[in-house]
Amino acid sequence: MDLRFTPDEIAFRDEVRAFMRDALPAPIRRKMVEARRLEKDDIVTWQRILNARGWAVPHWPVAWGGTGWSPVKQYIFHEELQQAPAPDPLPFGVNMVGPVIIAFGSEAQKRRHLPRIANLDDWWCQGFSEPGAGSDLASLKTTARRDGDSYVVNGQKTWTTTAQYADWIFCLVRADPAAKKQQGISFLLIDMKTPGITVRPIQTIDGGREVNEVFFDDVRVPVENRVGEENRGWDYAKFLLGNERTGIARIGTSKARIRRLKEIAALERAGDKPLIEDERFRTKIAAVEVELKALEMTQLRVVAAARERNEPDPASSILKIKGSEIQQAVSELLLEAIGPYALPEETHDDADRWNEPPIGPEWAGPLAPHYFNWRKVSIYGGSNEIQKNIIAKAILGL
């Protein structure tokens, strides 16, 4: 198996790298480097820049705006995007519901939704998890009762990321309550402006409002907004989750964060030498870099397998686990590097709120919230514990 890039792939990497350098707006790049929260407008602006270049949905079919790139070029693109660092296109539309509509949706759904997803004219959110149905998603209880040409939806979704911005939500609902758990589930596209929908924020431990509860009270959804067949939603959800886990290792992101870690550790500290001169801290960085290089080699083997055999490699199941562990390890080292300034209540945002002078350098403020936010990466996209069970069955045959 040849893990080296071809001359054409190297030239493509240089092209992508130059585009990221020239086209990414400086304020967005600065927020990404400093781990600050992005606003909705930041995401929309950047995705539209990518879409104008024809790169917002590179993995989609060419007929719907895709690039026709090989798996290797798609890997190169995403790594360069993350290392820029630049925001990913909104995943709920581009990586999740978009591919589902392409694979299973009607022609009318494709024409209506796909161009608007690519250009981020519509913001999508995901209505899967419920208070009693997270990892055991098939236990969901939100109902959709057929009433003529509509479904009447009642229930609750939770941990719904960026629902406060969303124009549409794609939902798993139980259309046949008498069927077994994995059966009787349908996949609906729901306009968030429909009467009966209530969005309530959930404040996370990093102090942000990234996730929400969404309530449905007699929400009428046209039957034409159902994707595919009634009661086949579980099959479509499995297809979607496979797309959600694609690229979840985020190797480029970890590389960018390690560069930022070294920059911070090299700064002069009052009354003490830079932390990068501490042998024990350098050893910690080196250990993470070794783990990241091993993960990168695994990722390249997966990509090379797709290039040579055009089939998935079961080793891809490992990427989510190790990738999330490395992302969390880097966030811990960043917290260690800023020392006492890591106290979350001492951020510049809090100083502004209380009209008090901030404590510590401005760049330190976002890193504690960043650490807390990244606790989630071992949970979303299928928790690491669930992923280990999948590996045990699919790879080890246990």
PyMOL commands that set and color helices and strands:
alter all, ss='L'
color gray80, all
select helices_A, chain A and resi 7-23+26-33+40-53+62-64+71-83+91-104+107-118+137-139+163-165+223-225+233-244+251-265+275-277+279-309+316-342+344-346+348-354+362-364+367-378+384-394
alter helices_A, ss='H'
color red, helices_A
select strands_A, chain A and resi 124-127+143-147+150-157+168-174+185-191+197-202+211-222+226-227
alter strands_A, ss='S'
color yellow, strands_A
deselect
rebuild
show_as cartoon
